[in-house]
């Protein structure tokens, strides 16, 4: 008879490694599993020099969080280990973060962290500990489907984190468990209070863990000294409206902070790393109906290419806080796809994820990528530029 985690063992015979960040969600995950009688081992990852952020409120994965995770494990009486993943995290997440910004895109380091350090490296380590499953405090659900485990949105859509887990493979899903998937944040906090956890009233982390002060540009400059280059802010009609200190300070759809004077509102339409230009224009120029997506992780029952030139009708999420929109996805060779939106959307930013949904089920997703050949050129109507894209 299977236990509540879907394993053909008694809970006492089932070893569960819990990824503990030191926050409420992962702490309650560990507490619930131990209460059910599972053999729980807590693991916390040291991802960077935690001493630099220990005093920063709202930061995650800091030195205080490692201490808090250990406190919970000691309070509940299960083993807890801290793994030094600093080198892996720097290579796979922090350096990717810097390079993505320099390439004129807006990265999501939390997705890269889940994709590499947590669900690649930590899963491997959990297996080395003879764990039957790895559990985390994410608000998503796994459903047994006809073709194997399916990733579904969290029951509470306000807290759903499936957008950040689109890159999770089917093999990883078979090893992962998400005990909070049916709960709301308030219900989780109530559980923390029921268990009497010392972190029950802890604030939720909001910042990127290695950028606790929100100044990501300084992080990029430190990692890539000399790579941030000043350039021009250019209107779509060819006028040079101003200058900037580096394209890393801008993102597609941005309106505030352009410092280019009055007149009609202007928005960042695109960033050009090869010319170091920030191209701006009216809001209607932001509208996109076709999105090019690369590095597809597909979780559907049949290959994406099997749908042919007509593609598959889905709903997509283009940013974590944006609502779902109807679209058609057509698979391309090399884990790529063209996504056609039923209604054009503004602020489609390279570097963000495009995640595909069928109802509550996550069919996969990929990274929004800029194709230079698809750019509409800056005109030379007003004396113009000598660097107009082909």
Residue pairs with C-beta under 8 A, 6 or more apart in sequence:
1 8
2 8
3 9
3 10
3 11
3 14
4 11
4 36
5 14
5 16
5 38
5 132
5 133
5 135
5 177
6 144
7 14
7 132
7 133
9 132
10 37
11 36
11 37
11 38
11 39
12 37
12 38
12 39
13 39
14 38
14 39
14 132
14 133
15 38
15 39
15 41
15 129
15 130
15 131
15 132
16 33
16 38
16 39
16 40
16 41
16 131
16 132
16 133
16 134
16 135
16 177
17 41
17 42
17 43
17 122
17 125
17 126
17 129
17 131
17 133
17 134
17 135
18 26
18 29
18 30
18 33
18 40
18 41
18 42
18 43
18 134
18 135
18 136
19 26
19 43
19 44
19 45
19 118
19 122
19 134
19 135
19 136
19 137
20 26
20 27
20 30
20 42
20 43
20 44
20 69
20 72
20 73
20 80
21 44
21 60
21 61
21 65
21 69
21 137
21 205
22 44
22 60
22 61
22 64
22 65
22 66
22 67
22 68
22 69
22 72
22 199
23 60
23 65
23 68
23 137
23 199
23 202
23 204
23 205
24 137
24 188
24 189
24 192
24 197
24 199
24 200
24 202
24 204
25 137
25 138
25 139
25 180
25 188
26 69
26 136
26 137
27 68
27 69
27 72
27 137
27 192
27 197
27 199
28 137
28 180
28 188
28 191
28 192
28 195
28 197
29 135
29 136
29 137
29 179
29 180
30 40
30 42
30 72
30 73
30 76
30 78
30 135
31 72
31 76
31 191
31 192
31 195
31 197
32 179
32 191
33 40
33 135
33 179
34 40
34 76
34 77
34 78
35 195
40 76
40 78
41 78
41 79
41 80
41 81
41 129
41 131
42 69
42 72
42 73
42 78
42 79
42 80
42 81
43 80
43 81
43 82
43 83
43 122
43 125
43 126
44 65
44 66
44 69
44 70
44 80
44 81
44 82
44 83
45 61
45 82
45 83
45 85
45 89
45 117
45 118
45 122
46 66
46 82
46 83
46 84
46 85
46 86
47 61
47 85
47 86
47 89
47 93
47 113
47 117
47 209
47 210
48 61
48 86
48 89
48 90
48 94
48 209
48 210
49 86
50 61
50 62
50 63
50 65
50 66
51 63
53 59
53 62
53 63
53 209
53 210
53 212
54 62
54 63
54 64
56 62
56 207
56 212
56 213
57 203
58 203
58 205
58 206
58 207
58 212
59 205
59 207
59 209
59 212
60 205
60 207
60 209
61 205
61 209
61 210
62 209
62 212
66 82
68 198
68 199
68 202
69 80
70 80
70 82
71 198
71 199
72 197
72 198
72 199
73 79
73 80
74 80
75 196
75 197
75 198
76 195
83 122
83 125
85 117
85 121
85 122
88 116
88 117
88 121
89 113
89 117
92 112
92 113
92 116
92 117
93 109
93 112
93 113
93 116
93 117
93 210
94 109
94 210
94 219
94 223
95 223
96 107
96 109
96 112
97 107
97 109
97 112
97 208
97 216
97 219
97 220
98 219
98 220
98 223
98 224
99 224
100 106
100 107
100 351
101 107
101 216
101 217
101 220
101 247
101 248
102 220
102 224
102 227
102 228
102 247
102 248
102 273
103 273
103 351
104 247
104 270
104 271
104 272
104 273
104 350
104 370
105 271
105 349
105 350
105 351
105 369
105 370
106 251
106 252
106 349
106 350
106 351
106 352
107 351
108 164
108 320
108 351
108 352
108 353
109 208
109 210
110 164
110 208
111 164
111 165
111 166
111 167
111 353
114 164
114 165
114 167
114 168
115 167
115 168
118 136
119 167
119 168
119 169
119 172
119 176
120 172
122 134
123 134
123 172
123 175
123 176
126 133
126 134
126 175
127 175
133 175
133 176
133 177
134 175
134 176
134 177
135 176
135 177
135 178
135 179
136 176
136 177
136 178
137 178
137 179
137 180
137 188
138 154
138 161
138 164
138 165
138 178
138 180
138 181
139 154
139 156
139 159
139 160
139 161
139 178
139 180
139 181
139 183
139 185
140 151
140 152
140 153
140 154
140 160
140 161
140 162
140 165
140 178
140 181
140 362
141 151
141 152
141 153
141 154
141 155
141 178
141 181
141 182
141 360
142 149
142 150
142 151
142 152
142 173
142 176
142 177
142 178
142 181
143 149
143 150
143 152
143 361
144 150
145 301
146 301
147 301
148 170
148 173
148 174
149 170
149 173
149 174
150 173
150 299
150 361
150 362
151 162
151 165
151 166
151 168
151 173
151 299
151 361
151 362
152 162
152 181
152 360
152 361
152 362
153 160
153 162
153 357
153 360
153 361
153 362
154 160
154 161
154 162
154 180
154 181
154 182
155 181
155 182
155 183
155 184
156 183
156 184
156 185
158 184
158 185
159 184
159 185
162 355
162 357
162 362
163 317
163 320
163 353
163 355
163 365
164 320
164 353
165 362
166 297
166 353
166 355
166 356
166 362
166 364
166 365
166 366
167 295
167 297
167 365
168 176
168 297
169 297
170 299
173 299
180 188
183 191
185 204
189 200
192 199
192 200
193 200
207 213
207 214
208 216
210 219
211 219
216 248
217 228
217 246
217 248
217 249
220 227
220 228
220 248
221 228
228 245
228 246
228 248
229 246
229 276
230 243
230 244
230 245
230 246
230 276
231 243
231 244
231 246
231 247
231 275
231 276
231 277
231 278
232 240
232 242
232 243
232 244
232 276
232 277
232 278
233 240
233 241
233 242
233 243
233 244
233 258
233 260
233 277
233 278
233 280
234 240
234 241
234 277
234 278
234 279
234 280
234 378
234 385
235 241
235 266
235 279
235 280
235 281
235 378
236 269
236 279
236 280
236 281
236 285
236 376
236 378
236 379
237 378
237 379
237 381
237 382
238 378
238 379
238 380
238 381
238 382
238 383
238 384
238 385
239 382
240 385
241 260
241 261
241 266
241 280
242 258
242 259
242 260
242 261
244 250
244 278
246 276
247 271
247 272
247 273
247 276
247 277
247 278
249 257
250 268
250 271
250 278
251 268
251 271
251 349
252 268
252 269
252 270
252 271
252 286
252 347
252 348
252 349
252 350
253 267
253 268
253 286
253 346
253 347
253 349
254 267
254 268
255 265
255 266
255 267
255 268
258 266
258 268
258 280
260 266
260 280
264 282
265 282
265 283
266 280
266 281
266 282
267 280
267 281
267 282
267 283
267 285
267 286
267 347
268 278
268 279
268 280
269 279
269 280
269 281
269 285
269 286
270 279
270 370
270 375
271 277
271 278
271 279
271 350
272 278
272 279
272 389
275 387
277 378
277 387
279 378
283 346
286 346
286 347
286 348
287 344
287 345
287 346
288 341
288 344
288 345
288 346
288 348
289 340
289 341
289 343
289 344
289 345
290 338
290 339
290 340
290 341
290 374
291 316
291 318
291 327
291 338
291 339
291 340
291 341
291 348
291 354
291 368
292 336
292 337
292 338
292 339
292 368
292 369
292 370
292 371
292 374
293 329
293 336
293 337
293 338
293 339
293 354
293 365
293 366
293 367
293 368
293 369
294 334
294 335
294 336
294 366
294 367
294 369
295 335
295 366
295 367
296 304
296 331
296 335
296 336
296 337
296 364
296 365
296 366
297 364
297 365
297 366
298 304
298 331
298 335
298 363
298 364
299 362
299 363
299 364
300 312
300 358
300 363
300 364
303 331
304 312
304 329
304 331
304 337
304 364
305 331
307 329
307 330
307 331
309 330
310 328
310 330
311 328
311 329
311 330
311 331
311 338
311 340
312 328
312 329
312 363
313 326
313 327
313 328
314 326
314 327
314 328
314 329
314 356
314 357
314 358
314 363
315 324
315 325
315 326
315 327
315 356
315 357
315 358
316 324
316 325
316 327
316 329
316 339
316 341
316 354
316 355
316 356
316 357
316 365
317 323
317 324
317 325
317 353
317 354
317 355
317 357
318 325
318 345
318 348
318 352
318 353
318 354
318 368
319 347
319 349
319 352
320 353
322 345
324 357
325 341
325 342
325 343
325 345
326 341
326 342
326 343
327 339
327 340
327 341
327 342
327 356
328 339
328 340
328 342
329 337
329 338
329 339
329 356
330 337
330 338
330 339
330 340
331 337
332 338
335 366
336 366
337 366
339 354
348 368
349 368
350 368
350 369
350 370
351 367
351 368
352 367
352 368
353 365
353 366
353 367
353 368
354 365
354 366
354 367
354 368
355 362
355 364
355 365
356 362
356 363
356 364
356 365
357 363
372 389
373 390
375 389
377 388
377 389
377 390
378 384
378 385
378 388
378 389
379 388
380 388
